Amino acid sequence: MVDRVREELHARGYTDEDINGGGLKIVTTFDKNLMAAAERAVKAVVPSGTSKKIRTGLAAVDPATGEVVAFYGGPKDQSWDNAFSAKVQAGSTFKPYTLAAALENGLSLSTTVDGNSPITVPGASQPIPNDSGRSYGHINLVSATQNSVNTAFVDLGQKVGLDKVAKVAEAAGIPAGQLEPHKAAASFPLGVASVSAVQNASGFASLANGGVHMETHVIKSVTDSYGKRSVVKPKSTTVVGKQAAADAIYAMEQVVKYGTGTGARLYDRPVAGKTGTTDSSGAVWFNGFTPQLATAVNMFRDDNKTVEIPGYGVQFGGQFPARIWKAFMTEAMAGKPVEQFPEPSQYGADSWDYRGEGDDVGDGYDQRDNGDWNERWNGDGSDDQQFTSPPASPPDSSTPETPDTPVIPEETDRGDANNDEQQSDQQSNRPARPDGPDPNPTTGPGELEDASTPGDR
């Protein structure tokens, strides 16, 4: 927590001298009870004796404010954290950004896309198949989301335009530098870009907040030694309109009700979310929200190998990540009022059966994208009175910028498109973690607003 606060203070123009000897009083966004709940959830679900090479990150963001209210970054003796610093490929947790972009740009939940396997896409050197060549036919966007159909989302990306998908993802808080190397690839909608747990939670929080993204931050206020108090005023950005957000949420609710994320159900309130599993289970995710709180959970290895737990086997997003998410959110939402999501524009208008059998329906499994989590947040900030968003990060030089060439591994009942870009990530054997704490801030600095009163001095 101290490291994250120090980073944000640096972004707001405070020097180490100010921080260490300036007599500052800092109020953070962290909720002590929720911080403890996050740690309990991870330790209660992940079996004791699990290899220390398997890392777990959790981040919880208040959609209305952008405040990071809780996170789990790993053991206390770890000099870098799994929630902010580590970035893993988003896998299918990226599909909702594609969905939201489509809904914002004139498509609807009843729009049909090609779920057949394989499909031929301009710019890809070979046809893109689903896992084991499974075809779903032409399906609507609800079914495509619920069953996480890869070819359907590749087709959707072509329909809406990959530039528009990237625009939505960036507006939702994913830095442009992390998207740029991948956004021309046909597999871009399948989550080949890497994100942190905080970034992904913040992105989904934008949908929960009616399509408006509030910049994530970990500081509420700073009071200097003279009593001058400044409060954080986070920047707000419209990602999509309210109706597009509502429709995206409806499709994501079906993931938890009937699809790949049933392990994350909260039986006393609605949940919307998405699972994600990268190729060879190098990283596994569950990212979801209630109207009041968005939480992302990921698991990955520090050597980029398969996340496999003795006695439980290879992991998928609908397994341990979903269980951790449920354990945390059950405690976090206890006693909170039950709020409903807004109704979608197509609600009750069609007799769609969203519970049709798919690759992953109801079994807690998800499809695979490739895993690479060694990308880091690169950000910059300005002084404490004139804060704006950090400039877009340059592309990670370690990430190949090769064209999209999908090749599906033959893995039973799973299957996001793999490609040469992804394979080169796996084979490069890059260092599996940052060399130390991120020197740049991991939260976007909004403005600090002077909240002093004449009596404060």
N, C-alpha and C positions, 0 to 999 in steps of 0.2 A: 504494500500500500504506500509506504513511504517513497519507494522508487517511482511509482506512477505519479504521485503528487509532485515530486521533485521535477520530473520530466515536464509536467504541465506548467509548473512555475517557470521553468526555463523558457518554455514556449511563450509565456506571457511577459518575458523580459526581465525576470528576476535572476540575479547572479547567485553563484554559490555563497558569496559573501553576504548577500541579502538574506539568503535562506538560513545560513548557519549562525549568523550573528546579528541579524536585523530585528530580532524580537517580534517576528511575524506571528500572528494568530491565524491559523488556517482551519476552516471548516470544510470537511470533505463531503462527498456525496454518499460515501459508503455507510450502509446500515449494518450496525454491529451484529444484530440478530441474523440478518440475511447472509452476512459473511460467514457466520458460524454454520448456518444451514447449508450453504454451498459446500463447505468442507465436510460436513456430516453426510451429505448426499453422495459425494464421491467415495468417501471411505466406507460407507455402508453398502454400496453397490459393487464397487470394484473388489474382487476377491483378494484377501490377504495373500501374500506370496506372489502376486503378479509382478512380472519383470519390471525393474525400474526403468527399463528402456521404453516402456509404454507410458506415455504422457496423457494426462487428461486436463482439458481446459474448460472452464465454465464462465460465462459472463451474463449478467442480468441488467437490462437497461429499462428505465422508465420511459415509455413511448412519449408521454406528454412533455417531458422535460429534457430528455437526453442524458439524464444522470445515470452513471454506472453505479447501481445501488449495491451490487455484490459481484464478486468474481472468485474463482479458485484458479490459482496459477501454478500450483505444485507445492512440494515440500518447502518448509521454511529455509532449508539450507541451499535452495536452488537460486542461483544468481540471476536467472532470467525466468520469465513466467510464460505459462502455456496459454493464457487468456489474451494477453496484449502483444507480446513480442513474437511468438510463434505463429506462422502463417502456413496453412495447409490448403490444398486445393479444395474448393467448395463442393465439388461433386454436384449432386442433384439438389442441394440446398440453393443452388444458383437459379434453378428453373423458375421459381416464383418471380424473379426479376424479369425474366423473359415473358412470363405470363402477364405481369403488370404492364410491361411495355406494349404488349399486344392489345390489352384491354384499353389502354390509354389512347391507342392510335386507331380506333375504329372497329376493332374486332370485338366479338362477344363470347360469352361462355358457350354459346351454341355453334360457334365457328368450328368447322371440321378441319382436321389436319391428317396428314398421311402417317398412320402408325404401322404401315406395312414394312417388311424387311426383305431385302435392303432397299434403300432409296438412293437415287443419284442426285447429287447436289453440285451446282456449279462451283468450281474452285477446289473441290475435293478430288484427289487423284484416283479414287476408287469409290464404289458404292458404300454407303454407311448402313450396316445391319443392326438389328436388335440382338440381344443375347440369344444364342442358339438359333438365330434366324427366325424367331417368333414374330408373327404378324398379328396386328390388332385391327387391321382395316382402317377405314376413315372414321375417326372418333372425335368427339367434341373436346373442348379444353378441360372440362371437369374430369372426364375419364382419363385424359392424357396426364393430368396432374396426379390424380389419385393413384394411377398405376405406374407413374413415372416412366412413360414410354419415350425412349430416347429419340427414335426417328420422328416421332410426333413433334418433339421440341426442336429438333434440327429443322424440320419443315416449318414450324412456327417462326423460328428465327429468320428463315429466308423470307417468309411472308411479311413480317413486320420490319425487317431490316436490322442487321447486327449493330449498326451505329446507334439505333434507337434503344436497343437492349443495353448497350454500354452507357448511354446517356442516363437511363433510369438507374442502373446500378451505381453510377458515380453520384447521382443526386441523392441516392439512399445512403451514401457515406463510404463507399468503397473507392479508395484513391485511384485516380486515372492511371497512375504509373503501374498499378497492379493489373489493370485491365488492358492497357495498350498493347502488350506483346501478343495478346490472344484474340482481340476483338474482331479480327478479320477471318478467323478460323470458323469453318462450318460447325465445329463442335463447341464453339464458345457458349451456346446456351446450356451445355451439359456441365459447366463448372470447371473448366480447365484453369481458370485464374485462381490464385491463392488469396485467402483472406484470414483474418484472425477471428477468434470467437467474439471479441468485442465488436468488430466491424460487422460481422454477420448478424449478431443480435440487434445492433443498431439499425441495420438495413431492414430487417423484418419489423422492427418497432415502427418504421415509417408507415407500413401498411396498417398496423394497429392504431396509429395516430391519424387515420383518415387520409393517408397519402402524403403527410408532411413529415419530413425528416428534421429532427432536432439534433444538433451536433452533440456528440458524446463528450462528456467532461467528467472529471473526478473532483473538482473543487467547486464549492458553493460560494465561498467568500474568503477574502484575505483582509486582515486588519493589521495595519503597520504599528510601529512603536508609538506613533503620535495619536493613535486612535482613529485614523482615517480608514474607513471600511469600504471595500469595493466588492460587489457581488458579480458573479458570472451571469452574463446575458447571452445564452447560446444562440447561434445563428439558426434560423429555420429556413428550410428549402422545400418547395413543393415538388414532390417526386411524381405523383400522379393525382388525378382528381379523386374526389370522395367515392364516386360510383365505381371507378376502376379498382380502387382499393377494396371496396366492399365485395366486388365480384371475385377478385383474387383471393380474398379471405375465405369466401364460400368454397372455392375449389380446394383450398388448403385444409378446410375443415374436414373434407371427405377423406383426405389422407389419414387423418387421425381416427375418424369414425370407421372407415372400411378399408383403408389402403395400407401403405407400408409403415405407418406410424401409430398403429393401434396400441403399442406398448406405452405410449405417452398420454393416454386418455386420463383426464381428470373427471371423475364421474359426477362431480357436483357443479360443473361449469363447462362452457364451450372452450375448445382449444383449436387453434389453426397451426399447422406446421408442415415441415418437410424433412424427410430423411435424406442422407447423403452418404454414399460409400464409394470411395475411389478405387481405381484398379488395384487388384490384389489386396484390397482392404488396407492400403497404406495409411488411410485416414478415414474415419467414420464419424458421422455427424447426426445430431438431431437438433433442429432449430425451430422454435415455435413460440407461441404467445397466447395469452389471454388479452382482453381489452386493456388490462392495467399493467402488464409486465411481459417483456420479451426476453427470452433466455436461449442462449446457444450453448451446446455441449459438443465438444469434439474429443476424439481419442486418436492418438497417432504414436509412432515410434520415433525415437531420436536417431535411428539409423535407416529410416525410410522403408523398413521391411513391413511385412504383413502384421497387422494387429491380431494376434492370436493368444488366447488365454487358456492355459492348461485346464482341461475339464469342461471348457465351454466352447472351444474351437475358435475358428476364424470369426471375427466380429463384423457386424453390419450396423448401419445407422439405426435400425429399428430395435437393436438389442441393447447393449449396455448404455450407449448414449441416451436412448429414449428412457431407459429406466432411471438413469441419473437425473435426467430432466424432470421426470415425474416425481421422484423423491424430493427434489429441491422445490418444485413448484407446489407440491402438496403442502409443504410447510410454509412456503412464502405466501400462498393465497389463503391459508387458514384464517377464518374470521373476516375475510374481505368480502364485500358484497358481490353477488353473482351478477356480472354484467354480460349483456348479449352483444354479439356482433351485428352490424347493420345488415339489413336484408339485401341480397343481390338483385340485380335487375331482372334476372331470369327465374327468380324464386317462384316455384309453383306453376311456371308457365309451360313446362314440358314434363313428360313422364319418363325422363331419363332414368335408367337403372344404373346408378353409380357403383353398385356392388357386384358388377360383373367380375369374373375371375381374371386376374392379371398375373404378371410374373411374380409380384411381391405381395399380393393382396392378403392381408390378415396374418401373414406369417412373421411379421416383424423384420423382414429382410428388405434390402434395397438393392438397387443396381450399382454398378461400379463405374467410376471414372478413375483416372490415374492419380496417384498420390505424390505430392511434392509439397513440403510445408516449410521449406527453408527461406522463402521470401520474407522480407522484413518491411515493416512500416517505415517509410521515409517521409518525414514531414518537416515543416518549418513554422515558426511562429513570429509574432511581432511583439511590440511592447505592451505593457499592462493596461494602457488606456486606449489603444487603437487596434484591438485584436480583430483579425479577420481569419478566414479559413487558410490553412497551410496550402502553399502552391502544390500543384500536382507533382507526384514523385516521378523521377525518371524510371524507365523500365529497368527491372532487375537485370543486370548484365549477365547473370548466371542462367537466365531463362532463355532457351532457344527460341528463335523467331521463325521456325520452319513452318511451311504450309501444312494445313490440316490433311492428314492421311489416315483415316480411321481403319483400325483393325480390331475386331472384337475377339477377345479371348473366349475360348469355349468353356464357360463356367456355368454350371447348372442353375437355371432359374434366376440368373442375375444378368446385368449387362449394359453398362453405358459404353458408348463408343470410345475406344482407345485410338491414339494416333501417334504418328512419328514424333510429334512435339512432346507428347506425354512419355513415350518410351525413352526418349533421350533424357528426360528428367530422371527416370528411374535408373537408367544405366550410368548416369554421370557420377553417382556416388558422392555427391557433394556433402560437405559437413552438415550434420543433421540438426544443428541448432546454432543460434547466434553465438558469437564469441563472448558476448557479455551483455549486460543490460543495453537496451536500445538507446543510443545517444540522442535520438530525436523523439519528440513527443508522440505518444500513441493515441492521443485524443485531440480532436480539432479544437483549437482555441476560439471561442466566440469572444464577445466583448466583455470587459469588466466595467460595470457601471458603478459610479461613485454613489455609495449608499450612506455616506456620512451625513450627520446632522450637525448643526452648530455646536451642540452640546458634546459631540463625540470627542472633540479636541480638548 
